[in-house]
Amino acid sequence: MNLFFNNAFYKIVGILPDPSYTDATNEAIAALRDTSHFEWYLVPFLAVVFYMYFTEVERKRWDIVMAGLAFYGLEWFFEILNAIFLKVHGTSAIWTAPADSAYIITVGLNIEITLWFAMAGILFAKILPEDKKMKILGIPNRWFLAMSNAILCVFFEIVLNRWDALIWEYSWWNWYNPILIIIIGYSLYMFFSFWVHDMESMKKRIVVVSTMWSIVAVCLIVFMGILKWI
């Protein structure tokens, strides 16, 4: 029965499923960058993102703005690697976001996820204590907040996974084995954005963040635009 409905779905969208791919992967590829799924709720969500950044610009909190851009840039880099993993592995990406999205950008990244990550770096930077040496429960506050925020984010990702909104196919990256998701999936984002936030000069922040986004731009041009891998 499932096979019948899956085949019917792919006939409707005009794309034949690849038998080497998982069902979630085929579903994501079928809807990849299809603008017909657009929903108007994206407009106010995008306005919220701009409001958050413009508010920090107005306050001249460039440390928070750059932390947000660093967080967001690293997310794009990892999403590109995730899509390349699918191309190399040939079965499934490490994580897949296959359905119920207004726009799927890559197999693991939809427009709703990218709007969240655009905001997340700002949110997490705003709770950083001004005193870098202050400890929370005996732990340096940057370490405590990076790990606790990472665990909180992974908790919500596990909920999404259990709802089949976010698909994990591998035992080493799954709800029952979340260590790599915490370490690579989120704590790296936290540490990277906190590091940018705490830099002593704006010049250093600009160099690091612009380098990050330059790498992302080159990867998108090469792997999405030229090679068509993602």
N, C-alpha and C positions, 0 to 999 in steps of 0.2 A: 504493500500500500504506500509506504513512504517513497519507494522507488518510483511509483506511478506519479505521485504528486511532484517529486523532484524533477522528473523528466518533463512533466507538463509545465512546470515553472520555467525551465530553461528554453522550452519551445516558445513560450510567450515572449521572453526577453530576447530571443533570437541568438542565444549563445549556448553552444554545446558544452556540457560539463566535461572536465578532464578527469578520467577515471583514476589518475594517480593522485589527485587532490582530495582532501577531505570535503565533506558536504559544506561545512562552514566556509572553507576557502573558495569553493565554486560559487557559493552564494555571494560572497564579498566581491569576487571578480566580476560576476554578472552585473552588479550594481555600481561598479567602480567608476567614479567621476561622472555619474549619470545625473544630470541636472533636473530630470523630471520628478525627482523626489523632494524638491525644494519645499520648505515650510516657512511661513512668515514669522514664526517664533524666533528665527535666527536674527532678525533685525533688532529687536530689543536686547537680545543676548549680546550682540555685537556692540550695541550702545553701552551696555554695562562695562564691557572690556575697555572701551575708549574712556568712559567716565573714570574708571579706576586709575588708568595711566595719567589722564589729564589732571586728576586731582593731585597726584603726587608731583607732577610737573609744576602745577600751580604752587605747591608748597616747597618747591625746589628740593625735594627729597630724591636727588639723583641716585643715591645709593639704592633706594627701593626700586626705582625705575629700572636700573641696570640689573639688579638682582632678578626682577621679573623677566627681563629679556634674556638673561642667561639661562634661567630655568626653562623658558619656552624654547630657546634655541637647542638646548640639549635634548629636549623631547623630540623635536623634529629630526635630529641626528639619529636618535635611537629608533625612531619609526622608520627611517630610511634603511637602517641596518636590518630591522625586522622584516621589511619587505624583500630585501636582498637575500635574507636567510631562506625565505620561501622559494626564491628563484634558484638558489643553490641546492637546497634540500629536496625540493620538488614534491613535497607532500602538504606541509602546513607551515605557516609562519609560527613564531613563538607565541604570539597572541594574535587573535583575529576578532574584528568587530564587524560581523557580517550583515546585520539587519537593523531595521527600525531607525534609520538615520536619514536626515534631510540631504546629506551629501557624504559619500565615502571617498576619502582622499587616497589612502593606500589601504591594503587589506587589514591593517591594524589600527588605522586612524580615520575617524570620521569627524565631521565638522563640530559636533557636540564635544568630543574629547579635546579637540584642539582649542576650542574656546575656553574650556576648563583650565587647560594648561597655560593658556595666555594669562589667566587670572591668578593661578595658583602661586606663582613665584612672588607676586605682589602680596598676597595674603600671608604667606609664610614669613616674608621679610618684615612685615609690619609688626609681628609679635616678638621680634628679636630685641632683647634688652640692650640698652645703650652700652652697658658695662660688659665688655667681652669676657672679662675674667670672672664674672659672677657665676656661682654654681647653683644648680637645681638638684636637690637631693644628693649633694656631694659630687655631682657630675658637671663638668664645664657646660654652660648653657647651650652653646652651639651644638655640641655633641648630643646633649639631651633632647633638644628640639628637633634636630635632624632625624634621630632615630625614632622618637615618639611620633613625629609627623609622618614618617615613612610607614610605620606600623599602622597608623590610623588610615592612611590612604590605601594600603594593601587590604585592610579590613573591608573597605568599601568596594575594592576591586573583587574581592572574594564574593561579596554579595552579588555583584554584577555577573560574575562567573556562574554562580548557582542559579541565576535567573536566565542563563544562556545568552546574555547580552555581550559577554566577553568570553571568548573561547580559548581554553588552554589545552593543548593536545599532549604535552610532554610531562613525564613524571617529575622531572627536575624543575619544572616551572608550573606548579599547580597549587590548588587550594590546600591540599594536605601536605605540601612541601614548599612553603612560601619564602624560604630563606633567601633564594636568589632574587625573588621579586622585591623583597625588602631592601636587599643590599644594592642590586643593580637597578631595579625598577624605580626606586624612589630615593633611597638615602643619597645616592650620587647626585641626584637633582638638588637635594637640600644642601649638601656640602658645597657643591659647585656654586650655587646661587648665594649662599652665605659667604663664601670666600670672596666673590665679586662684591658683595655688599660691604664687606669689611676692608676692602682695599683702601690704601691711604690717599690715593689720588684718582681723580676722574679720568685722567689720561690712561692709567693702567686699566680701568674698567672698560673704557672705549676700545682699547687694543684687544682685550680678551673677548669681549662680546662681539665686536666686529669680526674678529677671526672666526669665532664660533659660527656666526651667521654666513660668513663667506664660504666656509666648508659646506654648510647646509645648501647654499645656493649652487655651488659647483656640483654637489652630489645630485641635486634635483635635475640640473641641466644634463648631466651625464647619464644617470640611471633612469630617469623618467623621460627626459626629452629626447636623448640620442639613442640609448640602448633599448628603451622601452621595457626595462626589467621590472619596474614597479608601477 
